[in-house]
Amino acid sequence: DKSEFTLPENAFVCAHHQGYIYYFFYVTEGENPAVYGYMEEDLLPKKINESFSEFLLSSLKEQQELRETS
């Protein structure tokens, strides 16, 4: 991708989706940091959730909803 964004050294990638979306948090932001998402072709990452625990709960809810509709 042609973005100039590079992942900082204090970032930890916690998930990805098919190699074009990456989710990460900054390890320096405490015990329950905000989670950011970077999608291929975006110029900058965007805040996805206010905390890592919120990210996990929303991801679980999405998976449960997908299972129920399949």
C-alpha positions in Angstrom: 0.0 0.0 0.0 1.2 3.5 -0.7 0.5 5.0 2.8 3.4 6.6 4.6 2.1 5.4 7.9 4.4 3.0 9.8 3.6 1.2 13.0 5.4 2.8 15.9 7.7 0.7 18.1 5.3 1.0 21.1 2.4 -0.6 19.2 1.3 -4.2 19.5 -0.8 -5.8 16.8 -3.5 -7.8 18.5 -5.6 -9.0 15.4 -5.9 -8.7 11.7 -8.4 -9.6 9.0 -7.3 -11.2 5.7 -4.1 -9.2 5.6 -5.7 -5.8 4.8 -7.0 -4.7 8.2 -4.8 -4.6 11.3 -5.9 -3.9 14.9 -3.3 -2.6 17.4 -2.9 -0.8 20.6 -0.1 1.3 22.1 1.6 -0.6 25.0 2.4 2.7 26.7 -1.3 3.6 27.2 -1.9 1.5 30.3 -3.6 -1.7 31.2 -6.7 -1.4 29.0 -5.6 0.8 26.1 -7.7 2.0 23.1 -7.6 -0.2 20.0 -6.9 1.3 16.6 -7.5 -0.1 13.2 -5.5 0.4 10.0 -7.1 -0.6 6.7 -5.1 -0.9 3.5 -5.3 2.3 1.4 -6.2 4.5 4.4 -3.7 7.3 5.2 -3.9 6.9 9.0 -5.3 4.4 11.5 -8.6 5.1 13.2 -9.7 4.5 16.8 -11.9 1.4 16.8 -12.7 1.0 20.5 -12.0 3.0 23.7 -10.4 -0.1 25.4 -8.9 -3.5 24.6 -11.6 -5.1 26.7 -14.3 -3.3 24.7 -12.6 -4.5 21.5 -12.7 -8.1 22.7 -16.4 -7.9 23.8 -17.5 -6.3 20.5 -15.5 -8.9 18.5 -17.2 -11.7 20.4 -20.6 -10.2 19.9 -20.0 -9.9 16.1 -19.0 -13.5 16.0 -22.1 -14.6 17.9 -24.3 -12.6 15.6 -22.7 -14.2 12.5 -23.1 -17.7 14.0 -26.8 -17.0 14.7 -27.5 -15.7 11.2 -25.6 -18.5 9.4 
